[in-house]
Amino acid sequence: MSLIELKQVTYQYPLDVEPVIKEVSLSLEQGAVYGFIGNNQSGKTTLCNIIRGFIPAMFFGELTGEVTYKGKAISSYNVGALAAEIGYSSQNPFTQISGVKDTVEEEIAYGMENIGIAPEIMKAKVQELLGLFHLEELKDKNPYELSGGQKQRVALASVVALDPEVIILDEPTSQLDPQSTEEVFEIIAMLKEQGKTIIVVEHKVDLLAEYCDAIVLLEEGRIVQSGPTHQLLSDPAIVSHGGSLPQVASFFREELGYTTQVPITMDEAIAQLKEVVSR
């Protein structure tokens, strides 16, 4: 059974004249990493808010269709309790800082305090996360004094601190430099190894190609394609729907003339070239 299931879901914001999500059906399996792609305004963030139960509970509007989590209607869960099971990090880290804590260390601990984690466990977890997100030197800083990229790392650490079963990352690298971006995806890989189900909304398809199990392509509120990562990110048809191919796939198609067995990551490309040379 799917962990999260959407059946014929349509949603319209209160003041909009037409739905922003249209007849979406989607199954998300336990322990997989999903990449949500598509143009701006394609409905990716709205779909994430439906999955985590914030629509229509917090945003109101009209929602039709079925949304279930662990086999139960998502509307039957308390939104606050659900937030501990389905963690969410938005593309704007400035809105995720609590404003009630004076240091990064305290900010990361804040969510755990609210759900009653034992102090000794909480302290150990905070130290672990400071190291994992390279925040040791910033632990005594006020979160509001940090750069956008530093705030984003703190926001991500605060989500991971709650140990949710599902983690939704809405453009988690939008404020980060290339090195920090790679580190975030390495953390995603680590969380997958722990059995977490992860949704990543991201434009950097080269990284999605490397780390995701499946891709969901949205266009104007509809899922136009979904399936295994290699299948979608090697298919040039996605470009006409607002998707894009990884650089490796584009090079092999456009420069080398490949039409089948197109690699989507550098590792795949190297393996294929070695095979050609050895023939």
C-alpha positions in Angstrom: 0.0 0.0 0.0 1.2 3.5 -0.8 2.3 5.7 2.1 0.6 8.8 0.5 -2.1 8.5 -2.2 -3.9 11.2 -4.2 -6.9 10.3 -6.3 -8.4 12.8 -8.8 -7.4 15.8 -6.6 -8.4 19.3 -7.8 -7.8 22.4 -5.8 -8.8 26.1 -6.3 -7.6 29.0 -4.1 -10.4 31.1 -2.6 -9.9 34.1 -4.9 -8.8 32.3 -8.1 -11.1 31.8 -11.1 -9.8 28.3 -12.0 -8.1 25.4 -10.2 -4.3 25.5 -9.7 -4.2 21.7 -9.3 -6.3 19.7 -11.7 -7.3 16.0 -11.4 -4.0 14.9 -10.0 -3.6 11.2 -9.1 -0.3 10.1 -7.5 1.1 7.3 -5.3 4.2 7.8 -3.1 5.9 4.8 -1.7 7.7 4.4 1.6 11.4 5.1 1.5 11.6 6.6 -2.0 13.0 9.9 -3.2 10.7 11.9 -5.6 11.7 14.9 -7.7 8.9 17.4 -8.5 9.8 19.4 -11.6 8.1 21.9 -13.9 7.9 25.6 -14.7 7.2 28.2 -12.1 3.4 28.4 -11.4 3.0 24.7 -12.5 1.5 23.8 -9.1 4.5 22.1 -7.4 4.4 24.0 -4.1 0.6 23.8 -3.9 0.7 20.1 -4.4 3.2 19.9 -1.6 0.9 21.8 0.7 -1.9 19.4 -0.2 0.3 16.4 0.6 1.2 17.8 4.1 -2.4 18.7 4.9 -2.1 22.5 4.9 -4.6 22.6 2.1 -7.4 23.2 2.7 -6.9 23.3 6.5 -4.8 26.5 6.5 -5.2 27.9 3.0 -9.0 27.2 2.6 -10.3 27.1 -1.0 -12.0 24.2 -2.6 -10.4 20.7 -2.6 -12.0 17.7 -4.2 -10.8 14.2 -4.6 -9.0 11.9 -2.1 -5.8 12.5 -0.2 -4.7 9.7 2.2 -1.7 9.2 4.5 -1.1 5.7 5.8 -4.5 4.7 4.5 -6.4 7.5 6.4 -7.9 10.7 4.9 -5.4 13.4 5.5 -8.2 15.7 6.7 -8.7 13.3 9.7 -5.3 14.2 11.1 -4.6 17.2 13.4 -2.4 19.6 11.3 0.0 20.2 14.2 0.5 16.5 14.9 0.9 15.8 11.2 3.7 18.4 10.9 5.8 16.1 13.1 5.3 13.2 10.6 5.5 15.2 7.4 8.3 17.7 7.7 8.4 20.7 5.3 11.1 23.1 4.4 10.1 26.0 2.1 12.1 27.8 -0.5 12.1 30.9 1.6 14.1 30.2 4.8 13.3 33.7 6.2 9.8 32.5 7.0 10.9 29.4 8.8 12.9 31.0 11.6 10.8 30.9 14.7 11.8 34.4 16.0 11.7 33.2 19.6 15.2 31.8 19.9 18.5 33.8 20.2 20.9 31.2 18.8 21.2 28.7 16.0 21.6 25.9 18.6 18.4 26.9 20.4 16.6 27.3 17.0 17.4 23.7 16.0 16.2 22.5 19.4 13.0 24.5 19.4 10.8 21.9 17.5 12.0 19.1 19.7 11.2 21.1 22.8 7.6 21.6 21.6 7.1 17.8 21.2 8.7 16.9 24.5 11.9 15.3 23.5 14.0 14.4 26.6 16.8 17.1 27.2 19.7 14.7 27.0 18.4 13.2 23.7 17.7 16.7 22.3 21.2 18.0 23.2 22.9 15.0 21.4 20.6 15.5 18.4 21.4 19.2 18.1 25.2 18.5 18.2 24.8 15.9 15.5 22.8 18.3 13.3 25.3 21.1 13.8 28.0 18.9 12.4 25.9 17.4 9.6 24.8 20.8 8.3 28.2 22.5 9.0 26.8 24.9 11.5 29.2 24.5 14.4 30.8 27.9 14.0 27.4 29.5 13.8 25.8 27.8 16.8 25.9 30.9 19.0 24.8 33.3 16.3 21.3 34.9 16.2 19.5 33.2 13.3 18.4 36.6 12.0 22.0 37.6 11.6 22.8 34.8 9.1 23.0 34.9 5.4 20.2 33.4 3.3 22.2 30.2 2.7 23.0 29.9 6.3 19.3 30.4 7.3 18.4 27.7 4.8 20.8 25.2 6.4 19.3 26.0 9.8 15.8 25.6 8.5 16.6 22.2 7.0 18.3 21.1 10.2 15.2 22.1 12.2 13.0 19.9 10.0 15.4 16.9 10.2 15.6 17.3 14.0 11.9 16.2 14.4 12.7 12.9 12.6 9.6 13.0 10.4 8.7 10.0 8.3 8.1 12.1 5.2 10.3 15.1 4.3 9.2 17.7 1.7 12.0 20.0 0.5 10.7 22.9 -1.6 13.7 24.2 -3.6 16.0 23.5 -0.6 19.1 24.8 -2.5 17.7 28.1 -3.8 19.9 30.1 -1.4 23.0 27.8 -1.4 26.3 27.8 -3.2 27.3 24.7 -5.3 29.3 23.0 -2.4 26.4 23.5 0.1 24.0 22.3 -2.6 25.9 19.0 -3.0 26.0 18.6 0.7 22.2 18.9 1.0 21.8 16.2 -1.6 24.2 14.0 0.3 22.0 14.5 3.4 19.0 13.5 1.3 20.8 10.3 0.4 21.5 9.6 4.0 17.9 10.2 5.0 16.8 7.8 2.3 19.1 5.2 3.8 17.2 5.7 7.0 13.9 4.8 5.2 12.6 8.3 4.9 10.2 9.2 2.1 11.4 12.4 0.5 9.9 14.9 -2.0 12.3 17.4 -3.5 11.0 20.4 -5.6 14.1 21.4 -7.5 15.2 22.9 -10.8 18.7 21.4 -10.7 17.9 18.3 -12.6 21.5 17.1 -12.7 21.2 16.4 -9.0 17.7 15.0 -9.2 19.1 12.5 -11.8 21.7 11.4 -9.3 19.6 11.1 -6.2 15.9 10.5 -7.1 14.1 7.3 -7.6 11.2 8.8 -9.6 10.3 12.1 -11.2 6.9 13.9 -11.3 6.5 16.6 -14.0 3.8 19.1 -13.6 2.4 21.6 -16.1 -0.4 24.0 -15.4 -1.5 22.0 -12.4 -1.6 18.6 -14.1 0.9 15.7 -13.9 1.9 15.3 -17.5 4.5 12.6 -16.9 5.7 10.6 -14.0 7.9 7.5 -13.6 11.4 6.2 -12.9 14.1 8.9 -13.0 16.1 7.5 -15.8 13.0 7.1 -18.0 11.9 10.7 -17.6 15.2 12.5 -17.5 16.4 10.9 -20.7 13.2 11.7 -22.7 13.4 15.0 -24.6 9.6 15.2 -24.7 9.7 16.6 -21.2 11.3 19.8 -22.5 8.1 20.8 -24.3 6.2 20.5 -21.0 8.5 22.7 -18.9 11.0 20.1 -17.9 14.7 20.0 -18.7 17.3 17.3 -19.4 20.5 16.8 -17.3 23.6 18.2 -19.0 24.9 14.7 -19.6 21.7 13.6 -21.4 21.6 16.7 -23.5 25.3 16.2 -24.6 24.8 12.6 -25.5 21.7 13.3 -27.5 22.7 16.6 -29.2 26.4 16.1 -29.6 26.9 12.4 -29.9 23.6 11.5 -31.5 22.3 9.0 -28.9 18.6 8.1 -29.1 18.6 5.1 -26.8 20.5 4.2 -23.6 21.1 7.8 -23.0 23.0 8.4 -19.7 21.7 11.0 -17.3 24.6 11.1 -14.8 28.3 11.5 -15.1 28.9 8.0 -13.6 26.6 6.5 -16.3 28.3 8.4 -19.0 31.8 7.3 -17.9 30.6 3.6 -17.7 29.2 3.8 -21.2 32.2 5.4 -22.8 34.5 2.8 -21.1 32.3 0.1 -22.7 32.6 1.7 -26.1 36.4 2.0 -25.8 36.8 -1.6 -24.7 34.9 -3.0 -27.7 
